[in-house]
């Protein structure tokens, strides 16, 4: 990553930047700013003036709420902020995509930041704001998301057999194109080079900032099991995270999975004693299955059938799960569904230890 790219990543990754851009757009919507309203109309295509007014108030309120959420979020590094809020993440992705068009003519860092906000903040509505509002319309208001790929619950299409000697490497929250991601990539590459056994590399989810197509392409270009501009080595897998779904999962389902040769967003790595299940708990947030999405039921039935077929195996679940308090609390349904998986053996024997042993989650943070 060159100096300019590194610098702009630091700008977009600052909490103050995210708050500033969210409040800037919210303020323009609240004041019915002429150009902003034209962009809003083009993005949402309201049927009447009354509907446009309702959209204006709704989006402005959502952005104000997002700004407040960001303000209350905590992060270890000031220049590597990744929000848990959908609107904020979409704003960061949109800014990140459009930075390449910015012509920097100043020599001082402070001047460059001012140039950034002059072009993408209060003064230039022809840059990132129309794109941002269009994305908000599609991904938040209309809630468009990619189709969930599913397979015969009784089949073994998604079973990957592990050799007796191999190495499984797990990493998570790795998708941002920054120095932190590069460090993890280089560490994994070193381990791969030293390995004398087959390598299976699993990303546990979250391609930052919101799994946009451009971010997913960069994710693949930086993938540790890939030679520069060359083919992938070993076996690679990627799980679906809430950040991928912030943009509807388009980049994840339509770019990442096909490029990795992965058939679906769920699978099992099966050894002679262990089953490691990669599961999708982001398509419908915090659920293995949900009445909201019938196709997701295929995953649930497939999981039950696979566990039934390997009762002497230990079972580990690889699934994104956040330590962020609100998201952890929202995971209550997921924990209940893990208990539901064990309930048939509990009711039959009175002792869950006599049925399959379930490790509910394996969480690796980058």
Secondary structure, DSSP 4 states (H G I P E B T S, - for coil): --HHHHHHHHHHT-HHHHHHHHHHHHHHHHTT-HHHHHHHHHHH--SSHHHHHHHHHHHHHHHHHHHHHHHH---S-TTS---S-HHHHHHHHHHHHHGGG-----SSHHHHHHHHHHHHSSS-TTTTHHHHHHHIIIIIIS---PPPP---TTS-TTEEEPPSSEEEEEE-S--S-SHHHHHHHHHHHHHHHH-SSEEEEEE-S--TTT--HHHHHHHHHT-TTB-TTS-B-SEEEE---HHHHTTTTHHIIIIIHHHHT--SS-EEEE-SSEEEEE---TTTTT-S--TT-TTHHHHHHHHHHHHHTTTTSEEEEE-----SHHHHHHTHHHHHHHHHHHHHHHHHHS-GGGS-EEEEEE----
